[in-house]
Amino acid sequence: MGIKKLEHVGIVVNDLEAAIEFFIELGLEPGDKAQVEGEWVDRIIALDGTKAELAMLRTPDGHGEIELVKFHSPPTHGGDPHAPSNTPGLRHLSFLVEDIDAVVASLQARGTELVGELVRYENSYRLCYVRGPEGIIIELAEKIG
């Protein structure tokens, strides 16, 4: 009994291609794409008439994976893409990066904005939050010292 590892984190999006592009720009590697529907899906997620497409992306080290999901049916109820960082629920994903300044500059060049500021945490990390497509908050962390 017990957890062996984190398999993946699922993120529901409205614009699957924009989300894929964002995470690839961030440095994730594209994986499988699939369409899912049918009774088995409905039973797992407790919805009726589910039709969705998904894309898997993995970290370069192969140990982390996210699943982006676009539901075509049933209709979705929109969340708040501008929800602040302290809203209950899954609020952000964190990625360790090599050159945080270069990553932030690359993301800003494509329109991504910082949530707050790029700061130094003691002598261990430089950190910031950015808000990606669909309001997804990403924490970027660069080890220092």
Buried (B, 14 or more C-beta within 10 A) or exposed (E): EEEEEEEEEEBBBEEBEBBBEBBEBBBBEEEEEEEBBEEEBBEEEEEEEBBBBBBBBBBEEEEBBBBBBBBEEEEEEEEEEEBEEEEEEEBBBEBBBEEBEEBBEBBEEEEBEBBEEBEEEEEEBBBBBBBBBBEBBBBBBBEEE
